[in-house]
Each structure stands twice: as C-alpha cells, then as structure tokens.
Amino acid sequence: MNGPHDLGGRHGFGPVVPEPEGTLFHADWEKRVLGMTLAAAALGYWNIDASRHARESLPPAIYYNASYYEIWLRALINILIDAGEVTEAEASTGVSTAPGKRADRKMPASAVPGVLAKGGPADRPGAAPQFAVGDQVRTRNIQPAGHTRLPAYARGRAGIIVAIHGAHVFPDSNAHFAGEAPEPLYTVAFAATELYGADADPTLTVHIEAWEPYLDRA
C-alpha cells in the first residue's frame, strides 16, 4: 500500500539524525510497549508482516505525529480490537472488564528469553531464483491496496542484481494470511540518479532487498 510510512525521496521531513549505537529506548513506557507486543503475539492474531501492515495503515495525521513505539502501540490496539480481544472502552480506559478470548495462551515470563533469542527467521525452501548476480532488472510499477515491501521510490526503476539470498516468506501474501508463499529474495543496486533524477549525487548507489515478484528483466 502507498501508506504514510513510505517516505523515501520525499521532502519536508527534515534530516535523518543518527543516534548513538545502543540507544534502544527513550522512556520506560517504550520498554513496556515492546513487552506488550511480544506477549500479545502469543495470542496468535498476527504475524510480523501483518503487524507491519497494521502500523502502515494508521492515518497519516496520526503516523506523522507519533513516535516509533507509539506507532507500535496504536497498531497493537487496533489489532486486538479487530480480533475482539479487547473493546474500545477497555483500550481507552486501560481497565479490563472481562478475560480475553485467548487468555489461556499467555506467555510466561520464563519463555521470553527464548522467544527473543529465536527471533523471526523468514528463510524457507522455495523455487530456484530466476535471476543471477549481474542481471539487469526493472522493478514493477505496482500500486497494491495491501501490504508490500517494495518502496514507492524504487518502483519502475532499473537496477542490477548484486546478491541472492535464497527463498524467504513473501510479505505481500503473509501480511494478509494468504500463506507464506516463499519467493527468491535479492539485493538490487540502483544508481541514485535512477531513483531520484539528475539532481541526485551521481556517486551514490542505493541497495534494496526485493522479492522476485517485484522484478522483471530490464
């Protein structure tokens, strides 16, 4: 979807200001949001791609005025309301009026270290890649209503395959619970001038990871 998150190449949002390495949180409530999201995942209502889609589906006026973990929290609330796990009144007041529908799936504190250590590997057995390193490709000019990981600024642009990563879960399908549908994943290099025009720095190259359904031969 062409959501508020897709800001590459847009003006008016100010410079990217790098933070010191190791800066994870800016306030204690952000730690709680991360913990809530991890714990609520045990309920089984979403996967990583569905959660990303929920964040990207927030209205622009909210998304642009929210911090990173506020976006996480707002999306989590929407997911749980849509699932019927909490009511809007409960989310608004922070007071539960009835047990959740899947309270039996709670994650014990003892399980957290293992879950964090495991992460979310997305590599899967899949079809052999149709492109090779060095192939010239062009991304498809897609405008899906649903989730995609192909940035708007890189659609319809010519690049070169520089790495092949095997097959991985295809987010465009997985986000909508239509199956993992593993597809070959590539790193594609683009000249900055190809993405941003003649005024871009001609010495810069931009790399993105792109699934095979995003690509055609140039």
C-alpha positions in Angstrom: 0.0 0.0 0.0 1.1 3.6 -0.5 1.0 4.5 3.2 2.4 7.3 5.3 5.5 5.1 6.1 6.8 5.2 2.6 8.9 8.4 2.8 11.9 7.7 0.7 12.7 10.7 -1.5 10.1 12.9 0.0 10.9 16.4 1.2 9.7 18.3 4.3 10.5 15.8 7.0 13.9 17.1 7.9 17.3 15.2 8.0 17.8 11.8 9.5 19.7 12.2 12.8 21.6 9.1 13.7 21.5 8.2 17.4 24.4 6.7 19.4 24.9 3.0 18.9 23.0 1.0 21.5 20.2 3.6 22.1 17.1 1.3 22.3 14.6 3.3 24.3 13.9 6.9 25.2 11.5 6.3 28.0 10.3 3.4 30.3 6.9 3.2 28.6 8.6 2.3 25.3 10.0 -0.8 27.0 6.5 -1.7 28.2 5.1 -1.4 24.6 7.8 -3.8 23.3 7.0 -6.2 26.1 3.2 -5.9 25.4 3.7 -6.5 21.7 5.9 -9.6 22.3 3.4 -11.0 24.9 0.4 -10.3 22.7 2.0 -12.1 19.8 1.4 -15.3 21.7 -2.3 -14.8 21.2 -1.8 -15.8 17.5 -3.7 -13.0 15.8 -1.0 -11.8 13.6 2.5 -12.4 12.1 5.3 -9.9 11.6 4.1 -8.8 8.2 0.5 -8.3 9.4 1.8 -6.2 12.3 3.8 -4.1 9.9 0.7 -3.6 7.7 -1.3 -2.5 10.8 1.3 0.2 11.5 1.4 1.3 7.9 -2.4 1.5 7.9 -2.6 4.2 10.6 -3.9 7.5 9.3 -1.1 9.9 8.1 -2.1 12.6 10.6 -1.5 10.0 13.4 1.5 8.3 11.9 3.5 11.5 11.2 2.9 12.8 14.8 3.7 9.6 16.6 7.0 8.3 17.8 8.3 4.8 16.9 6.8 3.0 19.8 3.6 5.0 19.8 3.1 3.7 16.3 3.6 0.2 17.6 1.1 0.7 20.4 -1.6 2.2 18.3 -1.3 -0.6 15.8 -1.4 -3.2 18.5 -4.5 -1.7 20.0 -6.2 -1.8 16.6 -5.2 -5.4 16.0 -6.6 -6.5 19.4 -9.8 -4.6 18.9 -10.4 -6.0 15.5 -9.8 -9.5 16.9 -12.3 -8.9 19.7 -9.7 -9.5 22.3 -10.3 -6.1 23.9 -13.0 -3.5 23.5 -12.6 0.1 22.5 -13.6 1.1 26.0 -11.0 -1.1 27.6 -8.3 0.3 25.3 -9.4 3.8 26.1 -9.5 3.4 29.9 -6.8 0.8 30.3 -9.2 -1.3 32.5 -10.2 -4.8 31.5 -13.8 -5.7 32.1 -13.6 -9.4 31.1 -11.0 -12.0 30.4 -9.5 -12.1 27.0 -10.8 -14.7 24.5 -7.4 -16.4 24.4 -6.2 -15.8 27.9 -5.0 -19.4 28.0 -2.3 -18.6 25.5 -0.5 -16.2 27.8 3.3 -16.2 27.5 5.1 -16.9 30.8 8.0 -14.7 31.7 10.3 -17.7 31.6 9.6 -18.1 27.9 10.7 -14.5 26.9 14.4 -15.0 26.7 14.0 -18.0 24.3 11.5 -16.2 22.1 13.8 -13.2 21.8 16.8 -15.3 21.1 14.9 -17.3 18.4 13.9 -14.1 16.5 11.8 -14.5 13.4 13.7 -16.3 10.7 12.0 -15.9 7.3 14.1 -18.1 5.1 12.2 -21.1 3.6 12.6 -23.8 1.0 11.4 -22.4 -2.3 11.8 -22.2 -6.1 15.1 -21.6 -7.7 15.9 -18.0 -8.5 15.2 -16.8 -12.0 17.9 -14.1 -11.9 21.6 -14.2 -11.4 24.1 -11.8 -9.9 24.9 -9.2 -12.6 21.5 -9.4 -14.3 19.8 -6.1 -15.1 16.3 -5.8 -13.8 13.5 -3.3 -13.6 11.1 -3.2 -10.6 7.4 -3.4 -11.4 5.3 -0.3 -11.0 2.8 -1.8 -8.6 0.3 0.2 -6.5 -1.2 -2.5 -4.3 -4.0 -1.8 -1.8 -2.5 -4.3 0.5 1.0 -4.7 2.1 4.2 -4.6 0.1 7.9 -4.2 0.9 8.7 -2.6 -2.5 9.3 1.1 -1.7 7.4 3.6 -3.8 10.6 5.4 -4.7 12.0 2.2 -6.3 9.1 1.2 -8.5 9.6 1.1 -12.2 13.3 1.6 -11.8 16.3 -0.2 -13.4 18.9 -1.8 -11.2 21.4 -4.7 -11.1 21.2 -7.9 -9.0 24.2 -7.9 -6.6 23.2 -10.7 -4.2 20.9 -13.7 -4.0 19.6 -14.7 -0.5 17.5 -17.9 -1.3 13.8 -18.1 -0.7 12.0 -16.1 2.0 8.5 -15.6 3.2 6.7 -13.2 0.8 5.3 -10.3 2.9 2.7 -9.3 0.4 1.0 -12.6 0.9 1.8 -13.3 4.5 0.5 -10.0 5.8 -3.0 -11.0 4.7 -2.8 -14.6 5.9 -2.8 -15.9 2.4 0.2 -18.2 3.1 3.9 -17.7 3.4 4.4 -18.2 -0.4 8.2 -18.2 -0.3 9.9 -16.3 -3.1 13.5 -15.8 -4.0 15.0 -12.6 -2.4 17.6 -10.4 -4.0 19.7 -7.4 -3.2 19.3 -4.9 -6.1 21.6 -1.9 -6.6 20.3 1.3 -8.1 22.1 4.4 -9.1 20.9 7.4 -7.0 20.2 9.3 -10.3 17.9 6.4 -11.4 15.8 6.7 -8.3 15.9 10.5 -7.7 16.7 12.1 -11.0 19.6 14.1 -12.4 19.9 16.3 -9.3 20.9 13.3 -7.2 24.6 12.6 -6.3 25.9 10.6 -9.2 28.5 8.8 -6.9 25.8 7.2 -4.7 24.2 3.8 -5.0 21.1 2.6 -3.2 20.6 -1.1 -2.3 17.2 -2.6 -1.5 16.1 -6.2 -0.8 13.5 -7.2 -3.4 11.5 -10.4 -3.8 11.3 -11.9 -7.2 7.6 -11.0 -7.9 8.8 -7.3 -7.8 11.2 -7.8 -10.7 11.3 -8.0 -14.5 14.3 -8.3 -16.8 15.4 -4.9 -17.9 
